[in-house]
Amino acid sequence: MMRKEEKINYDVAVVGGGPAGMISAGRAAELGAKVVLLEKNDSLGKKLLITGKGRCNFTHYEFDRDKLAEKFGKEGRFLYSALDHFGVREVLNFFQFRGLTWQVERGNRVFPKEGNAQDVLRILTGYLREGGVNFFCNSRVSDLEIIQNGSEKFRIIYSGRELFSKRVILSTGGKSYPQTGSNGDGYHWAEKFGHTIINPEPSLNPVETAEKWVKEVQGLTLKNVSLQLYLEGRKRDERFGEMLFTHFGISGPIVMDMSKSIAQHLKKGEVKLVLDLKPSLDFQKLEERIQRDFQEFKGRMFKNSLQKILPSSLIPVIIRLSAIEEEKKVDYITKEERKRLVHLLKELELTPTELLGFPWAMVTSGGVSLREVNPDTMASKKIKNLFFAGEILNLDGPSGGYNLQECWSTGYLAGESAAGKN
Ligand SMILES: Cc1cc2nc3c(=O)[nH]c(=O)nc-3n(C[C@H](O)[C@H](O)[C@H](O)COP(=O)(O)OP(=O)(O)OC[C@H]3O[C@@H](n4cnc5c(N)ncnc54)[C@H](O)[C@@H]3O)c2cc1C
């Protein structure tokens, strides 16, 4: 039953207390709007707290707007205005001004220098408090409708209560990691208001492989390797960097970044992944290198001769796949066997079977079609006074801080627009 006294009127109601929702609510309030933020979990920013393994890679150290936007593929141009308005520099200043020291790490990822995601969250909740945002947790929004009662406004039903607001920002996230609260609720209302939803698919997702040997090396991280994707024998994608073996397949930055492309190609035909364990050496150089090692290890068994070029847990796997007798003395290894070994190290095949899916996807690709959202304001082109921010939009970038930057940029802009500034 609705409790009458809770029929409160707001200027701006933000649905979803993740990074995009918090920054938009804070910004709208800072500009003088009366703001409410509704979050269904018992606390704000549940997903934010697990970002960057709890350390929160909160942006990417790239000040060139076009280069940053490009990382979101063909949809990236949509971000131009938002990035011009509240880009990487502004995000760094925003957090630094509120006491966060940060550092740039490998691959231009920006993390809090000391501390972790909790500090980022603390700054955001502080921002909400500063502006006087009413934020309610344990408040799952179950319906959203437009009512005409003198003037047009939104009626929001949440946890058996209702409130009214002139403007609404939808920042309910995507469908990835639903255990953190993002289960796609926002798509439903966007659709109800006439928006097109581009089919949500898991992205930045670990990949299952047909090869069972991966289990033997689970936990092994490989740095500076190259991973290539072949569809029906033709190379279609390539990444360089760090990857990880898991008990079901492969993960780590380059795999996560390639996962969307793997999923798309799996729908088209036979996909093979080819791992180059030694991308800095061509076939000939690697063979020479192995010859030198064999020379040094003269008289030793093959199984005791690979420690200089391979991590120990991978050695038994490579030996088995090479079909070279493990106890054979390296002195007796034939040229053909050596070439087979080189081929394995440069072209180790992995067969992706499927992605692990939404429960393990870092982001969702797909969402509210960008054609129906004004990039200068984040306002719906279909419904007056409705705005979108964050992962609910059809935007997804690679790992490295891009996705949170997207949330800050679109959220800040949506907050300003909803407060009536743009
Ligand atoms: C394991 C992991 C690690 C990550 N690491 C990084 C990283 O280091 N750097 C980076 O840039 N990105 C990272 N990401 C991606 C990043 O977390 C997301 O891009 C970001 O959280 C999206 O923010 P959002 O505010 O749009 O949505 P979310 O963070 O998903 O927040 C949406 C909120 O809306 C709430 N909600 C949903 N429906 C309702 C409803 N009906 N009523 C009320 N509330 C509702 C949810 O409970 C949730 O709290 C990571 C993601 C994961 C899963």
Ligand as a Chemical Component Dictionary entry (heavy atoms), coordinates in Angstrom:
data_LIG
# 
_chem_comp.id                   LIG 
_chem_comp.type                 NON-POLYMER 
_chem_comp.pdbx_formal_charge   0 
_chem_comp.three_letter_code    LIG 
# 
loop_
_chem_comp_atom.comp_id 
_chem_comp_atom.atom_id 
_chem_comp_atom.alt_atom_id 
_chem_comp_atom.type_symbol 
_chem_comp_atom.charge 
_chem_comp_atom.model_Cartn_x 
_chem_comp_atom.model_Cartn_y 
_chem_comp_atom.model_Cartn_z 
_chem_comp_atom.pdbx_ordinal 
LIG C1  C1  C 0 34.474 -7.314 -12.008 1  
LIG C2  C2  C 0 34.399 -5.978 -12.704 2  
LIG C3  C3  C 0 35.513 -5.171 -12.748 3  
LIG C4  C4  C 0 35.464 -3.949 -13.413 4  
LIG N1  N1  N 0 36.562 -3.156 -13.400 5  
LIG C5  C5  C 0 36.537 -1.969 -14.059 6  
LIG C6  C6  C 0 37.651 -1.089 -13.978 7  
LIG O1  O1  O 0 38.617 -1.320 -13.255 8  
LIG N2  N2  N 0 37.593 0.060  -14.723 9  
LIG C7  C7  C 0 36.496 0.392  -15.488 10 
LIG O2  O2  O 0 36.517 1.427  -16.143 11 
LIG N3  N3  N 0 35.398 -0.405 -15.500 12 
LIG C8  C8  C 0 35.391 -1.550 -14.798 13 
LIG N4  N4  N 0 34.266 -2.340 -14.792 14 
LIG C9  C9  C 0 33.047 -1.850 -15.491 15 
LIG C10 C10 C 0 32.309 -0.832 -14.589 16 
LIG O3  O3  O 0 32.135 -1.388 -13.321 17 
LIG C11 C11 C 0 30.960 -0.465 -15.195 18 
LIG O4  O4  O 0 31.195 0.090  -16.463 19 
LIG C12 C12 C 0 30.213 0.535  -14.317 20 
LIG O5  O5  O 0 29.984 0.034  -13.021 21 
LIG C13 C13 C 0 28.860 0.895  -14.920 22 
LIG O6  O6  O 0 28.301 1.885  -14.097 23 
LIG P1  P1  P 0 26.745 2.234  -14.118 24 
LIG O7  O7  O 0 26.549 3.250  -13.063 25 
LIG O8  O8  O 0 26.321 2.553  -15.492 26 
LIG O9  O9  O 0 26.034 0.879  -13.735 27 
LIG P2  P2  P 0 26.209 -0.063 -12.445 28 
LIG O10 O10 O 0 27.508 0.096  -11.807 29 
LIG O11 O11 O 0 25.805 -1.407 -12.922 30 
LIG O12 O12 O 0 25.113 0.520  -11.457 31 
LIG C14 C14 C 0 23.733 0.424  -11.737 32 
LIG C15 C15 C 0 23.004 0.442  -10.415 33 
LIG O13 O13 O 0 21.598 0.476  -10.676 34 
LIG C16 C16 C 0 20.959 -0.302 -9.694  35 
LIG N5  N5  N 0 19.637 -0.720 -10.191 36 
LIG C17 C17 C 0 19.364 -1.529 -11.229 37 
LIG N6  N6  N 0 18.051 -1.678 -11.390 38 
LIG C18 C18 C 0 17.462 -0.939 -10.400 39 
LIG C19 C19 C 0 16.116 -0.713 -10.009 40 
LIG N7  N7  N 0 15.087 -1.295 -10.646 41 
LIG N8  N8  N 0 15.873 0.097  -8.958  42 
LIG C20 C20 C 0 16.889 0.697  -8.279  43 
LIG N9  N9  N 0 18.194 0.479  -8.583  44 
LIG C21 C21 C 0 18.463 -0.314 -9.645  45 
LIG C22 C22 C 0 21.889 -1.488 -9.490  46 
LIG O14 O14 O 0 21.658 -2.124 -8.267  47 
LIG C23 C23 C 0 23.251 -0.812 -9.582  48 
LIG O15 O15 O 0 23.741 -0.437 -8.311  49 
LIG C24 C24 C 0 34.269 -3.550 -14.099 50 
LIG C25 C25 C 0 33.150 -4.357 -14.041 51 
LIG C26 C26 C 0 33.212 -5.565 -13.341 52 
LIG C27 C27 C 0 31.971 -6.407 -13.280 53 
# 
loop_
_chem_comp_bond.comp_id 
_chem_comp_bond.atom_id_1 
_chem_comp_bond.atom_id_2 
_chem_comp_bond.value_order 
_chem_comp_bond.pdbx_ordinal 
LIG C1  C2  SING 1  
LIG C2  C3  SING 2  
LIG C2  C26 DOUB 3  
LIG C3  C4  DOUB 4  
LIG C4  N1  SING 5  
LIG C4  C24 SING 6  
LIG N1  C5  DOUB 7  
LIG C5  C6  SING 8  
LIG C5  C8  SING 9  
LIG C6  O1  DOUB 10 
LIG C6  N2  SING 11 
LIG N2  C7  SING 12 
LIG C7  O2  DOUB 13 
LIG C7  N3  SING 14 
LIG N3  C8  DOUB 15 
LIG C8  N4  SING 16 
LIG N4  C9  SING 17 
LIG N4  C24 SING 18 
LIG C9  C10 SING 19 
LIG C10 O3  SING 20 
LIG C10 C11 SING 21 
LIG C11 O4  SING 22 
LIG C11 C12 SING 23 
LIG C12 O5  SING 24 
LIG C12 C13 SING 25 
LIG C13 O6  SING 26 
LIG O6  P1  SING 27 
LIG P1  O7  DOUB 28 
LIG P1  O8  SING 29 
LIG P1  O9  SING 30 
LIG O9  P2  SING 31 
LIG P2  O10 DOUB 32 
LIG P2  O11 SING 33 
LIG P2  O12 SING 34 
LIG O12 C14 SING 35 
LIG C14 C15 SING 36 
LIG C15 O13 SING 37 
LIG C15 C23 SING 38 
LIG O13 C16 SING 39 
LIG C16 N5  SING 40 
LIG C16 C22 SING 41 
LIG N5  C17 SING 42 
LIG N5  C21 SING 43 
LIG C17 N6  DOUB 44 
LIG N6  C18 SING 45 
LIG C18 C19 SING 46 
LIG C18 C21 DOUB 47 
LIG C19 N7  SING 48 
LIG C19 N8  DOUB 49 
LIG N8  C20 SING 50 
LIG C20 N9  DOUB 51 
LIG N9  C21 SING 52 
LIG C22 O14 SING 53 
LIG C22 C23 SING 54 
LIG C23 O15 SING 55 
LIG C24 C25 DOUB 56 
LIG C25 C26 SING 57 
LIG C26 C27 SING 58 
# 
